[in-house]
Amino acid sequence: MKKAKLPSTIYVLLVFAFLYVPMLIVAVYSFNSSNSTGVFEGFSFRWYQELFKDEETIKAFYNTLILAITSAVTSTVIGTLAALGIDKMKKSWRRSGIMTITNIPMMNPEIVTGVSMMLLFVFIGSFLRINGVLGFWTLFIAHVTFSLPYVILNIMPKLEQINPNLAEAAQDLGCAPGKAIRKVVLPAIKPGIMSGFIMAFTLSLDDFIISYFVSGPKFQTLPIRIYSMTKKRVTPDMYALSTIIFVVILILLVLVNMNSLKGEQSKEKGAVK
């Protein structure tokens, strides 16, 4: 047993090293005092200061943040309503068909989704005779589209875990149908809603392929800005930007896991009671 456990431990360590050592090197060199990307000459916050002086990067950051928040909120609201509707479907074939259609944006290659949505938006723009149709709203629609399946998949398991008779019991006690959903169902599936929101926010924050095809010249997101920076000589300010993005996404993932853990603990406490 010990001999079998040792190779598996080495394998896990190698995987973690392959994934996170490059990011650790990037983080270390983001504090380099010189503009060298290969020799560390001293600790400094110089490149973080240079990063925050770059107006184009700061503008792209604000654009990304606005897009991520608005698309995550919209996809969470639509996804919650869709999950409630799918959960109430009595015919299994209809429910499985809806779920299959819902999962298409998640299973479809991103480059195919990006190109097809770009062609759709350009066609609509030419049909309506609108110049420069690609911009914030096309990015917004695209991000809601590919975030929606993840929100639904986070909420559906929570709906399956709760007692299906809770809403009916609340209505028997005098609650209106809408109030029963707000007071009984939504609090019970709150961990799934929060996990879906954070997942949608994270996906929107770091998406590049779909955003690259549906974005216009007037609205640039941070991943597209990073791609344009790579066309020139790589400087440590890009390392600083990559480190900040990595830390933000890491914090969000930790929050998602903590939220899921709290949901499981509350469920166990309810079962014990």
N, C-alpha and C positions, 0 to 999 in steps of 0.2 A: 504493500500500500504506500509506503514512504517513497519507494522508487517511482511509482506512478504519479505521486503528488509533486515530486521535484521537477520533472519536465514541464508539467502544466504551470507551475509557478514561474519557471524561467520563460515560458511562452507568454504568459500574461505580462511579465516585466518587459519583455522585448516589444510587445505591442504598445504598451504605455510609453516606452522610450521612443519608439518610432513616431508616435503621435504627438508627444508633448515636449520632447527635447528640442526640436526645431523652434517651437513656440517660445521655449525658455531662452534659447539663444537670441531670438528676435527681441525679447523683453530686455535681456541684458544689454544688447547693443543699442537699444533705444536710449540708454543712459550714458552713451559714449560721449566724451567731451569733444572728439574730433569728428570730421565727416567721413572717416574711414569706415567701411562696412566689413573689414576683416581684421583690424587691429584695435583692441580696446586700450585707449590711452588714459582714461580717467573717468570718474563718475561725475555726471553733470545732468542738469535738467534743460540743457540748451535746446535740444530738438523738440521737446514738449513746448517750449516757449516759441520756437519757430513755427510749430504746427498751429498754435492758437493765433499766430499773426497772419496765417494764410487765409485770406477772406474767402477764396473759392472753396476751400475745404470746410470752413465753418458754415458757409451757406449750404453746402451739400449735406453737412451733418444735420442742420435744422430741417432741410427738406426731407431727409431720411426719417428723422424723428416724427415730423408731422404726418408723413405718409404711413409710418408704422403704427402710430396711435390711432389714426382715423380708420385705417383698414382693419386693424385688430378689433376695435370696438364694433365696427359694422359687421365683420364676419362673426364675431361672438354673438351679437344679437340675432342675426339671421340663422346662424348655426344652432342656437338654443331653440328657436322657434321650429326649425326644421327637425331637430332631434325629438322634440315633444310630439310633433306631427307623425314622424316615423314610428315612434314608440306606440302610438295609439292605433296604428294600422293592424287590423285583425287578420288579413290575408297574408300569409307568409310569402307567397310568390310576388306580390306587389311590393312588400317590404324589402325583399332581397333584390328586386329589380331597381328600386330607388337607391339602395345602398351601392349597388354596382355602378349606377350612373354617377353617384356622388363621389365615388373613389377614382373615377377616370382622371381628373386633374392631378391626383396624387401619384397615380401609376404611370401616367403619360410622361415621356421624356421632356425635360424642361425646354430644350431647344425647339422641340416640335410645338409645345404650347406657346412659346414666345413668338415663333414665326407665324403661327396660325392666328394669334391674337393681333399681331401687327398688321397682317393682311386684312383682317376683319375691320380694324379701326381705320385703316387707310381707305378701304372700300366705303365705309360709312361716311368718312370725311369727304370723299369725292362725290358720293351720291347727294350729300347735303350741301356740297360746294363750300366746305369749310377748309381754309388753309391752316396748316400747322396743327392738325388735330391731335398729334402725339404730345403728351405733356402730363400734368398732374392727374387728370381724370382718367386717362388711359392706364397709367400706373396704378391708380386707386382700384379700378375695376379688375385689373389683372391680379393684384395682390389679394383682393377679397376672394377672387375665384380660386386661387391655389391654396389659400388659408382655410377656406370653408370646410373641406373634408377633415382636416385635422381637428377643428373645433367639434364637429359632429362626432368623430371617433373618441374624443375625450369625454363627451357628455353621455353618449349612449350607454356605456357600462354603468354609470352612476344611476341612470334611469332603470336599468335592469336590476340593480341592487335594492332599490327602495320598494316598499310594499305598494302594489298597484291600487290598493283600495284606500290609500290615505286621502287622495283628492275626493273620492266619493264620500268618505266618512266626514270630511270637512263640509261638503255640501249638505249632507244630512243634518249637520249641526247648525246650518243656517248660512254658510258661506256661499257667495255667488261663484260661478265657475272660474271667472278670472281671478277673484280674490283667493280662491283655494289654490290656484297655481302659484300666485305670488307668495302666499303665507306658508304653504306646505311643501309644494314640489320644488320650487326654486331654492329655498334654503337647504333642502336635502341634496340637491345636485350642485351646490355652490362650489365644492372642490373641483368638479369636472369643468364648470364654467371658467373658473380662475385658471386652471391648467390649459384650457383651450385658448383663453385670451393670451396668456404668456407665450404659448406655442406659436400663435398667429403673429404676435409682436416680434418674436425672435426670427421667424421665417421671413417676415417683411424686412427686418433690419439688415439681414445679410444676403438677401437675394440679389443675384447679378444677372444671370442668363436671361430670364424673362424680362427683367427691368431694362436690360440693354436693348432689347428689340422694341419695346413699347414706350420708351422715353423719348422726349424731344430735346431740342437744344436749350430750351428755356428752363427746364427743370431737371437737375442732375442729382442723383442719389450718391451716397458715400461709396458704395462698391464700384460704381461707374467712375467716380472721381479717382479712386485708387487705381483702377485699370488705366486711366489716362496718365497717371503719374508714372506707371511702369514703362511707358513708352520712352521716357527720358532716363537719365542716370538715376539709379536707386540711391536715395539718401536716407539717413537715419530718421528723418521726420516721418517717413513711411513706416518705419519700425515702431515709432511712438504711436502712430495711428492704429496700427495692427494690434499693439498691446492693449490699447484702450478698448477696442472692439472685443478682443478676446476676454478681457476682464468683465465687461458688461454682459456678454452672453453667458459667461460662467456663473455670474451672480443670478441671472434669470433662471438658468437650469437648476441651480441650487434651490431657488425659491419654488420652482415647480415640484422638485422632489420633496421638499419640506411640506408643501401643500398636500401632496398625495399621501405622505406619511401621516399628517394630521387627520386626513379623511379616513384612513384605515384605522387609526387609533380610536377616533370617535365612533366608528362603526363597531369596533370590538367592545368598547365600553357600553354601547347601546345593546349589544347582544348579551353582555353579562347582566345588565339590569333586567 
